[in-house]
């Protein structure tokens, strides 16, 4: 079960970190929320926001369906 759950939890956590950044949250606030030092929170947020969302992050935000639809060529 953990093999199927962990990627989803990671995607959810990444989505929350990205949303906190987009909302203008500080590294210090993120550190408090994650119960980690500010420097660790900064590294985590910079890592997440420095790349495109993963499939599981899109799944967590509901954007996966859009990704799937975009990948399917339209019927002629």
Secondary structure, 3 states (H helix, E strand, C coil): CHHHHHHHHHHHHHHHHHHHHHCCCCHHHHHHHHCCCHHHHHHHHHHHHCCCCCHHHHHHHCCHHHHHHHHCCCCC
